[in-house]
Structures are given as structure tokens and as C-alpha cells.
């Protein structure tokens, strides 16, 4: 009986990476690259704000695969990945039609797989702006974001 109590209390202390959220809908995500800040918005009201890391070459709009830049412009959350290699993640629909057309005109690939995500153990002691073009937050913050942000949420990324 005492073993059962120890196991029960021990498991109660384990935090799940999946949270629930019952607050106002996140209608838009706004990222200011220069400030390294991301805001989850309900219309004009800021619900939560986070410091972020960006791509390893963050200045300018992402144009090509491997350029290390984080996109700029208007995008949408198009997928959610509970099994991401970067803890949890929500996908941004980069490249859009204009991104693909520009890269094609230059004879290059626009790249893809841009996400807002957490930090795997291997990147715990990373330098700032370490991603390949994604937006990164802490895992604790990503649990909140994953609970709050749904598919089809608008994402505005500014220089």
C-alpha cells in the first residue's frame, strides 16, 4: 500500500507538456524581430509576450533555403506538432506564393518548415539566434503557446 502512495504522489508531480487554456482567443501573433519579442493578441489586447530567438542570420526577410533568416510579412499557423524534435511546435505557412515565386525567379529554393517552437536539450546552452529561421521560446513558454494558439491564427512578422 505504501508503494502505491509513493508512486501516486510521485506521478502527481510530473508536469505534462500539454496544458489547457480557457481564456480569450488568440486572434493574431505579432513578432518584432529587432526587439526579439513576440505577442499573442486578442484583437488589440496583448494576452502574453515572450522574448524570442530567431534564425542565425536574422536581418532581412527569409528568401532562400539555408539563409538562416526568419521570414517577415503576413502568414498563418497551418499546423501543430505535438511530437516536434524541438519540444512542441506550431507551423507557419512560409513559403507563401510570393516567397516561392521570388525564389524560383532566382533559381533557388525558398526553404520551408518554419515554426514557433521550444528548445530541445541539445540547444539548452545555445547562443542567441540559433535556429535555421524559426522562432524559438523556452519549453515552459511553448507549453502555454501550444495551448493558446490554434490553426489559422494570423502571424505578423516585422523587421
LUMGUZA-379937 format. One record per residue (C-alpha): residue in three letters; residue number from 0; x, y, z. Coordinates in nm, 4 decimals. Example, Ala and Ser with C-alpha at 12.3 -4.5 7.8 and 13.67 -1.06 7.14 Angstrom:
2
['ALA',0,[1.2300,-0.4500,0.7800]]
['SER',1,[1.3670,-0.1060,0.7140]]
***
This chain:
159
['UNK',0,[0.0000,0.0000,0.0000]]
['UNK',1,[0.2768,0.2485,0.0850]]
['UNK',2,[0.4467,0.1804,-0.2513]]
['UNK',3,[0.1215,0.2684,-0.4280]]
['UNK',4,[0.1035,0.6010,-0.2399]]
['UNK',5,[0.4658,0.6838,-0.3236]]
['UNK',6,[0.4076,0.6121,-0.6938]]
['UNK',7,[0.0820,0.8097,-0.6951]]
['UNK',8,[0.2362,1.1172,-0.5315]]
['UNK',9,[0.5463,1.0896,-0.7484]]
['UNK',10,[0.3414,1.0875,-1.0666]]
['UNK',11,[0.1308,1.3809,-0.9462]]
['UNK',12,[0.4469,1.5929,-0.9552]]
['UNK',13,[0.5153,1.5122,-1.3218]]
['UNK',14,[0.4072,1.8035,-1.5392]]
['UNK',15,[0.2532,1.7261,-1.8758]]
['UNK',16,[0.3707,1.9223,-2.1756]]
['UNK',17,[0.0028,1.9630,-2.2703]]
['UNK',18,[-0.1875,2.2388,-2.0927]]
['UNK',19,[-0.5414,2.3591,-2.1330]]
['UNK',20,[-0.6383,2.7185,-2.1998]]
['UNK',21,[-0.9809,2.8694,-2.1425]]
['UNK',22,[-0.9082,3.2400,-2.1927]]
['UNK',23,[-0.9731,3.4802,-2.4795]]
['UNK',24,[-0.8971,3.3501,-2.8285]]
['UNK',25,[-0.5549,3.4315,-2.9713]]
['UNK',26,[-0.6568,3.6116,-3.2904]]
['UNK',27,[-0.3065,3.7113,-3.4005]]
['UNK',28,[0.0599,3.6569,-3.3227]]
['UNK',29,[0.2848,3.9610,-3.3670]]
['UNK',30,[0.6637,3.9253,-3.3834]]
['UNK',31,[0.9054,4.2184,-3.3772]]
['UNK',32,[1.2369,4.0739,-3.4902]]
['UNK',33,[1.4519,4.3725,-3.3950]]
['UNK',34,[1.3164,4.3653,-3.0380]]
['UNK',35,[1.3211,3.9825,-3.0228]]
['UNK',36,[0.9624,3.9953,-2.8868]]
['UNK',37,[0.6502,3.8010,-2.9708]]
['UNK',38,[0.2999,3.8942,-2.8549]]
['UNK',39,[-0.0098,3.6758,-2.8502]]
['UNK',40,[-0.3015,3.9072,-2.9202]]
['UNK',41,[-0.6775,3.9007,-2.8726]]
['UNK',42,[-0.7681,4.1635,-3.1297]]
['UNK',43,[-0.5861,4.4752,-2.9949]]
['UNK',44,[-0.5138,4.3378,-2.6471]]
['UNK',45,[-0.1826,4.1679,-2.5625]]
['UNK',46,[-0.2522,3.8404,-2.3819]]
['UNK',47,[0.1089,3.7237,-2.3389]]
['UNK',48,[0.4529,3.8419,-2.4503]]
['UNK',49,[0.7738,3.6453,-2.4907]]
['UNK',50,[1.1401,3.7006,-2.5648]]
['UNK',51,[1.2371,3.5010,-2.8736]]
['UNK',52,[1.5396,3.3692,-3.0587]]
['UNK',53,[1.5383,3.3843,-3.4381]]
['UNK',54,[1.7339,3.2412,-3.7288]]
['UNK',55,[2.1141,3.2549,-3.7111]]
['UNK',56,[2.1191,3.5407,-3.9692]]
['UNK',57,[1.8102,3.7310,-3.8546]]
['UNK',58,[1.8392,4.0563,-4.0524]]
['UNK',59,[1.6110,4.0742,-4.3533]]
['UNK',60,[1.3329,3.8576,-4.4908]]
['UNK',61,[1.3884,3.4861,-4.5469]]
['UNK',62,[1.4330,3.4306,-4.9190]]
['UNK',63,[1.6182,3.1039,-4.9708]]
['UNK',64,[1.6695,2.7684,-4.8091]]
['UNK',65,[1.9665,2.7788,-4.5740]]
['UNK',66,[1.9932,3.1589,-4.5476]]
['UNK',67,[1.9305,3.1477,-4.1703]]
['UNK',68,[1.6741,3.4267,-4.1836]]
['UNK',69,[1.3330,3.4375,-4.0185]]
['UNK',70,[1.0537,3.5393,-4.2594]]
['UNK',71,[0.8900,3.8812,-4.2487]]
['UNK',72,[0.5331,3.9506,-4.3539]]
['UNK',73,[0.1864,3.8078,-4.3084]]
['UNK',74,[0.1486,3.4345,-4.2535]]
['UNK',75,[-0.0814,3.1841,-4.0818]]
['UNK',76,[-0.0416,2.8980,-3.8374]]
['UNK',77,[-0.1011,2.5975,-4.0622]]
['UNK',78,[-0.0144,2.3006,-3.8384]]
['UNK',79,[0.0538,2.1903,-3.4827]]
['UNK',80,[0.3178,1.9315,-3.3962]]
['UNK',81,[0.2908,1.7677,-3.0523]]
['UNK',82,[0.5893,1.5420,-3.1325]]
['UNK',83,[0.8318,1.8060,-3.2573]]
['UNK',84,[1.2045,1.7434,-3.2213]]
['UNK',85,[1.2007,2.0969,-3.0756]]
['UNK',86,[0.9652,2.0026,-2.7875]]
['UNK',87,[0.6307,2.1377,-2.9188]]
['UNK',88,[0.5754,2.3489,-3.2285]]
['UNK',89,[0.3222,2.5363,-3.4367]]
['UNK',90,[0.3945,2.5741,-3.8075]]
['UNK',91,[0.3964,2.8965,-4.0063]]
['UNK',92,[0.2855,2.8725,-4.3701]]
['UNK',93,[0.6156,3.0012,-4.5116]]
['UNK',94,[0.6764,2.9964,-4.8050]]
['UNK',95,[0.3676,3.1675,-4.9406]]
['UNK',96,[0.3074,3.2168,-5.3144]]
['UNK',97,[0.5144,3.5373,-5.3309]]
['UNK',98,[0.8060,3.3712,-5.1455]]
['UNK',99,[0.8011,3.0747,-5.3868]]
['UNK',100,[0.7812,3.2997,-5.6933]]
['UNK',101,[1.0769,3.5131,-5.5808]]
['UNK',102,[1.2971,3.2128,-5.5044]]
['UNK',103,[1.2009,3.0440,-5.8330]]
['UNK',104,[1.2904,3.3623,-6.0267]]
['UNK',105,[1.6356,3.3449,-5.8624]]
['UNK',106,[1.6699,2.9751,-5.9454]]
['UNK',107,[1.6695,2.8776,-5.5783]]
['UNK',108,[1.4529,2.7001,-5.3217]]
['UNK',109,[1.2651,2.9207,-5.0733]]
['UNK',110,[1.3088,2.6646,-4.7956]]
['UNK',111,[1.0294,2.5848,-4.5532]]
['UNK',112,[0.9446,2.4172,-4.2243]]
['UNK',113,[0.9322,2.7435,-4.0314]]
['UNK',114,[0.7884,2.7015,-3.6812]]
['UNK',115,[0.7412,2.8653,-3.3464]]
['UNK',116,[0.8962,2.6040,-3.1168]]
['UNK',117,[1.0647,2.5200,-2.7888]]
['UNK',118,[1.4225,2.4131,-2.7228]]
['UNK',119,[1.5464,2.0554,-2.7274]]
['UNK',120,[1.8024,1.9558,-2.4660]]
['UNK',121,[2.0903,1.9870,-2.7158]]
['UNK',122,[2.0188,2.3636,-2.7501]]
['UNK',123,[1.9787,2.4450,-2.3777]]
['UNK',124,[2.3105,2.6341,-2.3637]]
['UNK',125,[2.2808,2.7888,-2.7084]]
['UNK',126,[2.3781,3.1330,-2.8202]]
['UNK',127,[2.1105,3.3852,-2.9214]]
['UNK',128,[1.9502,3.3482,-3.2654]]
['UNK',129,[2.0404,2.9842,-3.3126]]
['UNK',130,[1.7569,2.8492,-3.5300]]
['UNK',131,[1.7595,2.7871,-3.9056]]
['UNK',132,[1.4883,3.0535,-3.9474]]
['UNK',133,[1.2304,2.9587,-3.6853]]
['UNK',134,[1.1110,3.1477,-3.3778]]
['UNK',135,[1.2153,2.9841,-3.0509]]
['UNK',136,[1.0950,3.0265,-2.6922]]
['UNK',137,[1.1566,2.8262,-2.3746]]
['UNK',138,[0.9790,2.4946,-2.3355]]
['UNK',139,[0.7715,2.6310,-2.0478]]
['UNK',140,[0.6582,2.9195,-2.2684]]
['UNK',141,[0.5938,2.6818,-2.5584]]
['UNK',142,[0.3512,2.4818,-2.3412]]
['UNK',143,[0.1444,2.7999,-2.2992]]
['UNK',144,[0.1698,2.8954,-2.6661]]
['UNK',145,[0.0746,2.5448,-2.7817]]
['UNK',146,[-0.2347,2.5545,-2.5581]]
['UNK',147,[-0.3358,2.9040,-2.6693]]
['UNK',148,[-0.2628,2.9119,-3.0439]]
['UNK',149,[-0.4786,2.7245,-3.2933]]
['UNK',150,[-0.4530,2.6578,-3.6666]]
['UNK',151,[-0.5433,2.9509,-3.8910]]
['UNK',152,[-0.4170,3.2123,-3.6434]]
['UNK',153,[-0.2646,3.5069,-3.8301]]
['UNK',154,[0.1086,3.5674,-3.7790]]
['UNK',155,[0.2563,3.9124,-3.8484]]
['UNK',156,[0.6365,3.9232,-3.8502]]
['UNK',157,[0.8004,4.2640,-3.8625]]
['UNK',158,[1.1686,4.3559,-3.9133]]
***
